[in-house]
Amino acid sequence: MRKLLFENLIHLPLTEPAPSPSDAAMEELATSVDEAARQRLGRSLSIRAVDAGSCNGCELEMHALSNPFYDIERFGIRFVASPRHADVLLVTGPVTKNMREALERTYNAMPAPKWVIALGDCARDGGCFAGSYAIIGGVSKVVPVDLHIPGCPPSPTDILRGLLALLEHVNTGGRAS
């Protein structure tokens, strides 16, 4: 134990380097999302996330939006626990038979206007889980989807770009449920 302690004092930890700082681009993107949300809703954007049966890869990237590097709450975008407070339903993973009713209830509990985003390749069509006895399929087989963000998993920047694309689309007269 003593030897290990001394080795750790001498050698630097083996960690990955931090992402290249493109703070200006990230801040501009998040500010654009906030402005579009305020233009459409008159307030900040609230997101309710539902894991419908994924491998948690998309959740890790989605939760990275709340870490100190991205910190989307400083731009008024927040994740909420109740669907009654949400504007966007962000669904990850293929919909399993056990999650179908929960997803439908969450969607029905959201106030209008409401939008649904299918996050990741599995949410689109079941991905690598397609054909399983426990999988219904993509999110669109259960609730109407307004936007699909591709990737396995999509990066936090891609998720923000998707939110901006959704808000710009509905601000120009696109579908809103």
LOMARBA-171971 format. One record per atom (N, C-alpha, C): residue in three letters; x, y, z; atom name; residue number from 1. Coordinates in pm, whole numbers, plus 32768, in hexadecimal, padded with zeros to 4 digits. Last residue first. Layout:
N
REC,ALA,X,Y,Z,CA,NUM
...
***
This chain:
177
REC,SER,6D7F,87CF,73A2,N,177
REC,SER,6D0F,877F,73CE,CA,177
REC,SER,6CC3,87BF,743D,C,177
REC,ALA,6DDF,887F,7288,N,176
REC,ALA,6DE5,887C,731B,CA,176
REC,ALA,6D6B,8830,734A,C,176
REC,ARG,6E8A,88A3,7159,N,175
REC,ARG,6E28,8859,71AA,CA,175
REC,ARG,6E45,8868,723F,C,175
REC,GLY,6EF4,89F6,7105,N,174
REC,GLY,6EF6,8964,70FC,CA,174
REC,GLY,6E91,8926,715B,C,174
REC,GLY,6F16,8B08,7106,N,173
REC,GLY,6E94,8AD2,70E2,CA,173
REC,GLY,6E91,8A3C,70D0,C,173
REC,THR,7005,8B5D,715F,N,172
REC,THR,6FE4,8B80,70D6,CA,172
REC,THR,6F63,8B3D,70A8,C,172
REC,ASN,7018,8AF0,725A,N,171
REC,ASN,7008,8B82,7251,CA,171
REC,ASN,6FE4,8BAF,71C5,C,171
REC,VAL,7049,89E8,7222,N,170
REC,VAL,6FC3,8A0A,7253,CA,170
REC,VAL,6FAD,8AA1,7252,C,170
REC,HIS,7154,8A03,71C6,N,169
REC,HIS,70ED,89C8,7170,CA,169
REC,HIS,7061,89F1,71A0,C,169
REC,GLU,71DA,8A67,72A3,N,168
REC,GLU,71D3,8AB8,722A,CA,168
REC,GLU,7166,8A87,71CD,C,168
REC,LEU,71BA,898C,7351,N,167
REC,LEU,717E,8A0E,7372,CA,167
REC,LEU,7174,8A69,72F8,C,167
REC,LEU,724C,88C5,72C6,N,166
REC,LEU,71BF,88B3,72E7,CA,166
REC,LEU,717B,8939,7300,C,166
REC,ALA,734C,8938,72BD,N,165
REC,ALA,7306,891A,7240,CA,165
REC,ALA,7271,8909,7259,C,165
REC,LEU,7386,893D,73D2,N,164
REC,LEU,737D,89BA,7386,CA,164
REC,LEU,7330,89A4,7304,C,164
REC,LEU,738E,882B,7406,N,163
REC,LEU,732B,8880,744B,CA,163
REC,LEU,7318,8904,7402,C,163
REC,GLY,7468,87E7,7361,N,162
REC,GLY,73E4,87B0,7348,CA,162
REC,GLY,7377,8801,738A,C,162
REC,ARG,7537,886C,73E1,N,161
REC,ARG,7515,8892,7356,CA,161
REC,ARG,7489,885E,7333,C,161
REC,LEU,7537,87DB,74D2,N,160
REC,LEU,7514,886A,74D2,CA,160
REC,LEU,74EE,8899,7446,C,160
REC,ILE,7589,86E4,746C,N,159
REC,ILE,7507,86EF,74AF,CA,159
REC,ILE,74DA,8781,74B2,C,159
REC,ASP,7686,8721,740E,N,158
REC,ASP,761F,86F7,73AF,CA,158
REC,ASP,7593,8702,73EC,C,158
REC,THR,7700,8754,7504,N,157
REC,THR,76F4,87C0,74A3,CA,157
REC,THR,768A,879F,743A,C,157
REC,PRO,76FD,8655,7578,N,156
REC,PRO,76AE,86C1,75B3,CA,156
REC,PRO,769B,8736,7554,C,156
REC,SER,76E4,855F,746A,N,155
REC,SER,7731,85B1,74C9,CA,155
REC,SER,76D6,861C,7506,C,155
REC,PRO,7628,842F,745B,N,154
REC,PRO,7645,84B6,7429,CA,154
REC,PRO,768E,8506,7495,C,154
REC,PRO,76CC,82EB,7484,N,153
REC,PRO,7668,834F,74A6,CA,153
REC,PRO,7689,83D6,7469,C,153
REC,CYS,7655,82FB,7368,N,152
REC,CYS,7658,828B,73C6,CA,152
REC,CYS,76D3,829A,741F,C,152
REC,GLY,756B,83C1,72AB,N,151
REC,GLY,75EB,83AA,72EC,CA,151
REC,GLY,75E1,8336,734C,C,151
REC,PRO,746F,84BF,7269,N,150
REC,PRO,74B8,8442,7251,CA,150
REC,PRO,753A,843A,72A0,C,150
REC,ILE,734E,852B,72E6,N,149
REC,ILE,73DC,8551,72EC,CA,149
REC,ILE,742C,84D1,72DD,C,149
REC,HIS,721C,857B,725D,N,148
REC,HIS,7275,850D,727E,CA,148
REC,HIS,7303,8542,727B,C,148
REC,LEU,70EC,861B,72B2,N,147
REC,LEU,7178,8625,728A,CA,147
REC,LEU,71C3,85A9,72B3,C,147
REC,ASP,6FE8,85D3,72F0,N,146
REC,ASP,6FFE,864E,72A4,CA,146
REC,ASP,708C,8659,726F,C,146
REC,VAL,6F22,84B3,72FD,N,145
REC,VAL,6FA8,84EB,730F,CA,145
REC,VAL,6FB7,8566,72B6,C,145
REC,PRO,6E0D,8436,73B2,N,144
REC,PRO,6E3E,847C,733B,CA,144
REC,PRO,6EC3,84C2,7358,C,144
REC,VAL,6E41,82F6,7456,N,143
REC,VAL,6E17,8383,745A,CA,143
REC,VAL,6E4D,83C8,73DD,C,143
REC,VAL,6E73,81EF,73EF,N,142
REC,VAL,6E22,8204,7468,CA,142
REC,VAL,6DEC,8293,746F,C,142
REC,LYS,6F11,81EB,7316,N,141
REC,LYS,6EA8,8186,7319,CA,141
REC,LYS,6E4A,8199,7391,C,141
REC,SER,6FD7,82A5,7346,N,140
REC,SER,6F67,82CD,72F0,CA,140
REC,SER,6EF8,8264,72EA,C,140
REC,VAL,709D,821C,73CF,N,139
REC,VAL,7042,8272,741B,CA,139
REC,VAL,6FC6,8295,73C9,C,139
REC,GLY,70C3,80CE,7345,N,138
REC,GLY,70E9,8158,735E,CA,138
REC,GLY,707C,81A6,73A6,C,138
REC,GLY,7054,7FA6,73F0,N,137
REC,GLY,7095,7FEA,737F,CA,137
REC,GLY,70BF,8076,73A7,C,137
REC,ILE,7021,7EEF,74B6,N,136
REC,ILE,6FB4,7F16,745D,CA,136
REC,ILE,6FEE,7F53,73DE,C,136
REC,ILE,70DA,7DE2,753C,N,135
REC,ILE,70DD,7E68,7500,CA,135
REC,ILE,7064,7E7C,74A5,C,135
REC,ALA,70F3,7CE1,7590,N,134
REC,ALA,70CB,7D43,75F4,CA,134
REC,ALA,70BB,7DD0,75BB,C,134
REC,TYR,7154,7C46,74C2,N,133
REC,TYR,70CC,7C2B,74F1,CA,133
REC,TYR,7098,7C96,7552,C,133
REC,SER,7202,7D09,73D0,N,132
REC,SER,71FD,7CC4,7450,CA,132
REC,SER,716C,7CB0,747A,C,132
REC,GLY,7202,7DA9,72F4,N,131
REC,GLY,71E6,7D1B,72E0,CA,131
REC,GLY,71E1,7CCB,7361,C,131
REC,ALA,7300,7E89,735A,N,130
REC,ALA,728C,7E6B,7304,CA,130
REC,ALA,727D,7DD5,72F1,C,130
REC,PHE,73E3,7ECE,73DD,N,129
REC,PHE,7383,7E7F,7429,CA,129
REC,PHE,7309,7E57,73D5,C,129
REC,CYS,7473,7F76,7342,N,128
REC,CYS,74A6,7EED,734D,CA,128
REC,CYS,7447,7E93,739C,C,128
REC,GLY,7352,8034,72F4,N,127
REC,GLY,73E2,8023,72ED,CA,127
REC,GLY,740D,7F91,72F4,C,127
REC,GLY,7252,8091,7303,N,126
REC,GLY,7275,801F,7356,CA,126
REC,GLY,7309,8001,7356,C,126
REC,ASP,7238,8177,726F,N,125
REC,ASP,7201,80FB,7239,CA,125
REC,ASP,721F,807F,728C,C,125
REC,ARG,7270,825C,7317,N,124
REC,ARG,7235,8269,7291,CA,124
REC,ARG,71F1,81E8,7266,C,124
REC,ALA,72E9,820E,73FC,N,123
REC,ALA,7265,824D,740A,CA,123
REC,ALA,7221,825C,7382,C,123
REC,CYS,73DD,81B7,739B,N,122
REC,CYS,737F,8155,73D2,CA,122
REC,CYS,72F2,818E,73DE,C,122
REC,ASP,7462,82A4,7355,N,121
REC,ASP,7437,8247,72EC,CA,121
REC,ASP,73D1,81E1,731F,C,121
REC,GLY,73F8,83CC,740C,N,120
REC,GLY,744C,8358,73EE,CA,120
REC,GLY,740E,82FC,7387,C,120
REC,LEU,72CE,843A,7482,N,119
REC,LEU,735D,8450,748E,CA,119
REC,LEU,73AA,83CF,7476,C,119
REC,ALA,71BB,84D0,740E,N,118
REC,ALA,71F3,844A,741A,CA,118
REC,ALA,728B,845A,7415,C,118
REC,ILE,70F3,85C0,74A0,N,117
REC,ILE,7172,85A9,745D,CA,117
REC,ILE,719C,851A,7479,C,117
REC,VAL,6FC1,8668,748C,N,116
REC,VAL,7005,85EB,74B0,CA,116
REC,VAL,7084,85DF,745C,C,116
REC,TRP,6F17,877C,751E,N,115
REC,TRP,6F64,8742,74B2,CA,115
REC,TRP,6FAD,86C7,74E5,C,115
REC,LYS,6DF5,883D,755C,N,114
REC,LYS,6E55,87D9,7587,CA,114
REC,LYS,6E97,879C,750C,C,114
REC,PRO,6D49,895F,75CD,N,113
REC,PRO,6D84,8913,7561,CA,113
REC,PRO,6DEE,88B3,7596,C,113
REC,ALA,6C98,8879,76A0,N,112
REC,ALA,6CB7,88A8,7619,CA,112
REC,ALA,6CF2,8934,7623,C,112
REC,PRO,6D25,87B6,77AF,N,111
REC,PRO,6CCC,881D,777A,CA,111
REC,PRO,6CF5,8844,76EC,C,111
REC,MET,6D38,8653,77E3,N,110
REC,MET,6D7A,86D1,77BE,CA,110
REC,MET,6D14,8736,7789,C,110
REC,ALA,6CB3,8568,7804,N,109
REC,ALA,6CB4,85C4,7876,CA,109
REC,ALA,6CF3,864B,7854,C,109
REC,ASN,6CE3,84D7,771D,N,108
REC,ASN,6C5B,850D,7733,CA,108
REC,ASN,6C56,8571,77A7,C,108
REC,TYR,6DF0,848D,7748,N,107
REC,TYR,6DCC,84E2,76D7,CA,107
REC,TYR,6D43,8524,76EE,C,107
REC,THR,6DD1,83E5,7828,N,106
REC,THR,6E25,845D,7830,CA,106
REC,THR,6E00,84BF,77C1,C,106
REC,ARG,6D31,831D,77BB,N,105
REC,ARG,6CFF,836F,782A,CA,105
REC,ARG,6D4F,83F0,7838,C,105
REC,GLU,6DE1,82B1,76FA,N,104
REC,GLU,6D61,82EC,76D2,CA,104
REC,GLU,6D29,8347,773F,C,104
REC,LEU,6EAC,8253,77A5,N,103
REC,LEU,6EC9,82B9,7741,CA,103
REC,LEU,6E49,82FE,7712,C,103
REC,ALA,6E20,8191,7837,N,102
REC,ALA,6E5E,8202,787D,CA,102
REC,ALA,6E7D,8274,781D,C,102
REC,GLU,6DDA,80DC,776A,N,101
REC,GLU,6D72,8125,77B3,CA,101
REC,GLU,6DAB,819E,77FB,C,101
REC,ARG,6EE3,8084,771A,N,100
REC,ARG,6E82,80C0,76BD,CA,100
REC,ARG,6E1B,8115,7707,C,100
REC,MET,6F90,7FF8,77B9,N,99
REC,MET,6F93,808A,77C0,CA,99
REC,MET,6F2B,80CE,7768,C,99
REC,ASN,6F75,7EEA,7781,N,98
REC,ASN,6F5A,7F17,7809,CA,98
REC,ASN,6F54,7FAE,7815,C,98
REC,LYS,6FC8,7EDA,767A,N,97
REC,LYS,6F3C,7EBE,7698,CA,97
REC,LYS,6F17,7EF0,7723,C,97
REC,THR,70A0,7FF0,7631,N,96
REC,THR,7088,7F66,7659,CA,96
REC,THR,6FF3,7F55,7678,C,96
REC,VAL,7115,80B3,7534,N,95
REC,VAL,70A8,80A7,7594,CA,95
REC,VAL,7092,8013,75B2,C,95
REC,PRO,7274,80F6,7530,N,94
REC,PRO,71FD,80BC,74F2,CA,94
REC,PRO,7191,80AD,755C,C,94
REC,GLY,72FB,8237,75A5,N,93
REC,GLY,72ED,81A6,75A0,CA,93
REC,GLY,7274,8177,7554,C,93
REC,THR,7264,835D,762A,N,92
REC,THR,72DA,8311,75FF,CA,92
REC,THR,72B9,827D,75FE,C,92
REC,VAL,71B4,8486,75F8,N,91
REC,VAL,71AB,83F6,760E,CA,91
REC,VAL,7228,83B3,75D7,C,91
REC,LEU,7145,85A4,7677,N,90
REC,LEU,71BF,8570,763B,CA,90
REC,LEU,71C7,84DC,765C,C,90
REC,LEU,7050,8683,764B,N,89
REC,LEU,7062,85FB,767D,CA,89
REC,LEU,70D8,85C0,7631,C,89
REC,VAL,7032,87D5,769F,N,88
REC,VAL,706E,8772,7646,CA,88
REC,VAL,7078,86ED,768F,C,88
REC,ASP,6FB9,885B,776A,N,87
REC,ASP,6F97,8883,76E2,CA,87
REC,ASP,6FC3,8818,767F,C,87
REC,ALA,6F3E,8804,78B2,N,86
REC,ALA,6F99,87F5,7841,CA,86
REC,ALA,6F5F,8829,77BF,C,86
REC,HIS,6EA5,87EB,798F,N,85
REC,HIS,6EF6,8864,7987,CA,85
REC,HIS,6F4B,8867,7909,C,85
REC,ARG,6E35,86F4,7980,N,84
REC,ARG,6DD9,8767,7982,CA,84
REC,ARG,6E22,87EC,7979,C,84
REC,PRO,6EFD,863D,79A5,N,83
REC,PRO,6ED6,865D,791B,CA,83
REC,PRO,6E77,86D4,7913,C,83
REC,SER,6FF2,868C,7A97,N,82
REC,SER,6F65,8673,7A7A,CA,82
REC,SER,6F45,8694,79E8,C,82
REC,ALA,70FD,86CE,7AA3,N,81
REC,ALA,70D4,8649,7ACF,CA,81
REC,ALA,7046,8627,7AA8,C,81
REC,VAL,71C0,876F,79A2,N,80
REC,VAL,715A,8770,7A0B,CA,80
REC,VAL,712F,86E1,7A29,C,80
REC,PHE,72DE,881D,793E,N,79
REC,PHE,729A,879D,7942,CA,79
REC,PHE,723A,87A0,79B8,C,79
REC,ARG,72F4,8956,7891,N,78
REC,ARG,72FC,8903,7908,CA,78
REC,ARG,72B1,8881,78F5,C,78
REC,ILE,7383,8A7A,781C,N,77
REC,ILE,7351,89F6,77F4,CA,77
REC,ILE,7361,899A,786C,C,77
REC,GLY,73FA,8B68,7863,N,76
REC,GLY,736B,8B5A,7879,CA,76
REC,GLY,7331,8AD6,784D,C,76
REC,PHE,7506,8B74,7856,N,75
REC,PHE,74BE,8BAC,77E4,CA,75
REC,PHE,7428,8B99,77F0,C,75
REC,ARG,7559,8AEC,792F,N,74
REC,ARG,757A,8B7C,792C,CA,74
REC,ARG,7534,8BC1,78B8,C,74
REC,GLU,751E,89E8,78F2,N,73
REC,GLU,74C0,8A31,7948,CA,73
REC,GLU,74DE,8AC5,794A,C,73
REC,ILE,75EE,8975,7867,N,72
REC,ILE,7582,89B3,781B,CA,72
REC,ILE,751D,89FE,7871,C,72
REC,ASP,770E,8929,788B,N,71
REC,ASP,76BE,897A,78E6,CA,71
REC,ASP,764B,89C3,78A0,C,71
REC,TYR,7800,88C3,781C,N,70
REC,TYR,7794,88F3,77C7,CA,70
REC,TYR,7736,8950,7813,C,70
REC,PHE,78A8,88A4,7903,N,69
REC,PHE,78DF,88C9,7881,CA,69
REC,PHE,7874,8905,7826,C,69
REC,PRO,7814,8851,79E4,N,68
REC,PRO,784D,88D8,79E0,CA,68
REC,PRO,7884,8902,7958,C,68
REC,ASN,76F0,879D,795E,N,67
REC,ASN,776F,87A5,79A7,CA,67
REC,ASN,77AB,8831,7999,C,67
REC,SER,760F,8786,78C6,N,66
REC,SER,7600,87C9,7947,CA,66
REC,SER,7683,87D6,7994,C,66
REC,LEU,765A,86F6,77EB,N,65
REC,LEU,762D,877F,77D5,CA,65
REC,LEU,7621,87CD,7858,C,65
REC,ALA,767E,85F9,7846,N,64
REC,ALA,76F6,864C,783A,CA,64
REC,ALA,76D0,86DE,7821,C,64
REC,HIS,758B,8583,7826,N,63
REC,HIS,75AB,85B8,78AA,CA,63
REC,HIS,7629,860D,78A9,C,63
REC,MET,75AC,8535,771A,N,62
REC,MET,7543,8594,773D,CA,62
REC,MET,7561,85D3,77C6,C,62
REC,GLU,7678,847A,772D,N,61
REC,GLU,768F,84F4,76DF,CA,61
REC,GLU,7628,8560,7701,C,61
REC,LEU,75F4,83BC,77CE,N,60
REC,LEU,7674,83F6,77FA,CA,60
REC,LEU,768F,8479,77B0,C,60
REC,GLU,751A,837B,772E,N,59
REC,GLU,7504,83C1,77AC,CA,59
REC,GLU,7584,8402,77DE,C,59
REC,CYS,7593,82ED,765D,N,58
REC,CYS,7556,836F,7640,CA,58
REC,CYS,753D,83BF,76BF,C,58
REC,GLY,75E0,8207,76EF,N,57
REC,GLY,7643,8259,76AA,CA,57
REC,GLY,760E,82E4,768E,C,57
REC,ASN,751C,8162,775B,N,56
REC,ASN,754A,81D5,77AA,CA,56
REC,ASN,75B8,8226,7769,C,56
REC,CYS,7499,80B5,76BC,N,55
REC,CYS,7514,8083,76F9,CA,55
REC,CYS,7556,80EC,7750,C,55
REC,SER,732F,80DC,76F1,N,54
REC,SER,73AF,80E8,76A9,CA,54
REC,SER,7422,80AA,76F6,C,54
REC,GLY,721B,80FB,7725,N,53
REC,GLY,7258,8077,771F,CA,53
REC,GLY,72E0,8076,76DD,C,53
REC,ALA,71C6,81FC,7731,N,52
REC,ALA,7161,8198,770F,CA,52
REC,ALA,719C,810C,7702,C,52
REC,ASP,71F4,82FB,77FC,N,51
REC,ASP,7241,828B,77C8,CA,51
REC,ASP,71DE,821A,77B0,C,51
REC,VAL,719B,8445,77D1,N,50
REC,VAL,7168,83BF,77EF,CA,50
REC,VAL,71C3,8359,77AD,C,50
REC,ALA,71A3,8594,7843,N,49
REC,ALA,71E8,8524,7804,CA,49
REC,ALA,71AC,84A0,7831,C,49
REC,ARG,711D,86C3,7801,N,48
REC,ARG,7105,864A,7850,CA,48
REC,ARG,7144,85D8,7804,C,48
REC,ILE,7181,8813,7806,N,47
REC,ILE,718E,8791,77C5,CA,47
REC,ILE,7171,8722,7828,C,47
REC,SER,7130,895F,77C0,N,46
REC,SER,7132,88F5,7825,CA,46
REC,SER,712A,886E,77DE,C,46
REC,LEU,71B3,8A9B,776C,N,45
REC,LEU,7189,8A18,773D,CA,45
REC,LEU,7197,89B1,77AC,C,45
REC,SER,7132,8BDD,77DD,N,44
REC,SER,719B,8B7C,77C0,CA,44
REC,SER,715F,8AF3,779C,C,44
REC,ARG,7035,8C9C,772C,N,43
REC,ARG,7081,8C76,77A3,CA,43
REC,ARG,70EB,8C10,777A,C,43
REC,GLY,6FA8,8CB6,7649,N,42
REC,GLY,6FA7,8D27,76A3,CA,42
REC,GLY,6FF2,8D0C,7724,C,42
REC,LEU,6FB0,8BF7,7584,N,41
REC,LEU,6F64,8BDA,75FD,CA,41
REC,LEU,6F55,8C52,765B,C,41
REC,ARG,703B,8C6B,74A8,N,40
REC,ARG,6FCA,8C11,7492,CA,40
REC,ARG,6F71,8C06,750E,C,40
REC,GLN,70FE,8D0D,751F,N,39
REC,GLN,70AB,8D43,74B3,CA,39
REC,GLN,702D,8CEE,74A2,C,39
REC,ARG,7173,8C5E,75D2,N,38
REC,ARG,712C,8CD3,7607,CA,38
REC,ARG,70D2,8D12,759D,C,38
REC,ALA,71E4,8BAB,751D,N,37
REC,ALA,717F,8B7D,757D,CA,37
REC,ALA,712F,8BF2,75B3,C,37
REC,ALA,729A,8C50,7498,N,36
REC,ALA,722E,8C12,744C,CA,36
REC,ALA,71BF,8BE1,74A9,C,36
REC,GLU,7344,8C8F,756F,N,35
REC,GLU,72F9,8CF9,752B,CA,35
REC,GLU,7284,8CC1,74DC,C,35
REC,ASP,73AC,8B8D,75AD,N,34
REC,ASP,735F,8BD9,7610,CA,34
REC,ASP,730B,8C46,75CF,C,34
REC,VAL,7432,8B50,74BF,N,33
REC,VAL,73C4,8AFA,74EC,CA,33
REC,VAL,736D,8B46,754F,C,33
REC,SER,74F1,8C1E,74C0,N,32
REC,SER,7490,8C16,7452,CA,32
REC,SER,7417,8BC0,747A,C,32
REC,THR,7582,8BD7,75A1,N,31
REC,THR,753A,8C55,75A2,CA,31
REC,THR,74D0,8C57,7533,C,31
REC,ALA,75F6,8AEA,7546,N,30
REC,ALA,7597,8AE5,75B5,CA,30
REC,ALA,7545,8B66,75BE,C,30
REC,LEU,769B,8B54,7477,N,29
REC,LEU,7635,8AEF,745B,CA,29
REC,LEU,75CC,8AED,74C9,C,29
REC,GLU,7744,8C00,7507,N,28
REC,GLU,76EE,8C35,749C,CA,28
REC,GLU,767C,8BD6,747C,C,28
REC,GLU,77C5,8B4B,75AD,N,27
REC,GLU,7771,8BB3,75E8,CA,27
REC,GLU,7712,8BEE,7580,C,27
REC,MET,7850,8AB6,74EE,N,26
REC,MET,77EF,8A75,7546,CA,26
REC,MET,778F,8ADC,7582,C,26
REC,ALA,78F6,8B79,747F,N,25
REC,ALA,7896,8B33,742A,CA,25
REC,ALA,7829,8AF2,747F,C,25
REC,ALA,798B,8BC4,7563,N,24
REC,ALA,793D,8C28,751A,CA,24
REC,ALA,78D2,8BE5,74C4,C,24
REC,ASP,7A0B,8AD9,75B6,N,23
REC,ASP,79A7,8B17,760B,CA,23
REC,ASP,794E,8B79,75BF,C,23
REC,SER,7A9B,89FD,7567,N,22
REC,SER,7A5D,8A51,7502,CA,22
REC,SER,79E9,8A96,7549,C,22
REC,PRO,7BA2,8956,75DF,N,21
REC,PRO,7B44,89BF,7604,CA,21
REC,PRO,7B17,8A11,758C,C,21
REC,SER,7B9E,87FE,75B3,N,20
REC,SER,7BD8,887D,7586,CA,20
REC,SER,7B74,88ED,759F,C,20
REC,PRO,7B67,8748,76E3,N,19
REC,PRO,7B43,876B,7659,CA,19
REC,PRO,7B7F,87F2,7633,C,19
REC,ALA,7C89,86DC,77A0,N,18
REC,ALA,7C07,871F,7798,CA,18
REC,ALA,7BE7,873E,7707,C,18
REC,PRO,7D27,859A,7775,N,17
REC,PRO,7D2A,862D,7778,CA,17
REC,PRO,7C9C,8666,776B,C,17
REC,GLU,7CF2,848B,7856,N,16
REC,GLU,7CE8,84C4,77D1,CA,16
REC,GLU,7CEE,855B,77DA,C,16
REC,THR,7DEA,8426,7945,N,15
REC,THR,7D64,8450,791F,CA,15
REC,THR,7D67,8487,7892,C,15
REC,LEU,7EA9,83A6,7A1D,N,14
REC,LEU,7E92,838B,7990,CA,14
REC,LEU,7E01,83AD,796F,C,14
REC,PRO,7F59,8480,7AFF,N,13
REC,PRO,7EE8,8427,7ADE,CA,13
REC,PRO,7ED7,841A,7A46,C,13
REC,LEU,80C1,8474,7B17,N,12
REC,LEU,8045,84BE,7B00,CA,12
REC,LEU,7FD4,845D,7ADF,C,12
REC,HIS,818C,83E3,7C14,N,11
REC,HIS,8154,83DE,7B8C,CA,11
REC,HIS,80D2,842E,7B85,C,11
REC,ILE,81B3,8415,7D29,N,10
REC,ILE,821B,8435,7CC6,CA,10
REC,ILE,81E1,8440,7C3A,C,10
REC,LEU,80D4,83BE,7DB1,N,9
REC,LEU,8105,8445,7DCB,CA,9
REC,LEU,8169,8472,7D61,C,9
REC,ASN,80BE,82BA,7D5C,N,8
REC,ASN,8056,8319,7D34,CA,8
REC,ASN,807F,83A9,7D4F,C,8
REC,GLU,8199,824B,7DDE,N,7
REC,GLU,8195,824E,7D4B,CA,7
REC,GLU,812F,82B3,7D1A,C,7
REC,PHE,8148,8260,7EEA,N,6
REC,PHE,81BC,82AC,7EBB,CA,6
REC,PHE,81BF,82B6,7E22,C,6
REC,LEU,806C,81AD,7EE7,N,5
REC,LEU,805A,8238,7F0C,CA,5
REC,LEU,80CD,828F,7ED8,C,5
REC,LEU,80EB,80BB,7EA7,N,4
REC,LEU,8086,80F4,7E4E,CA,4
REC,LEU,806F,8188,7E6A,C,4
REC,LYS,8186,8099,7F90,N,3
REC,LYS,81C7,80A6,7F0D,CA,3
REC,LYS,8167,80E7,7EA8,C,3
REC,ARG,80BF,8077,804E,N,2
REC,ARG,811A,80E9,8058,CA,2
REC,ARG,815C,8105,7FD2,C,2
REC,MET,8053,7F89,8000,N,1
REC,MET,8000,8000,8000,CA,1
REC,MET,8057,807E,8000,C,1
***
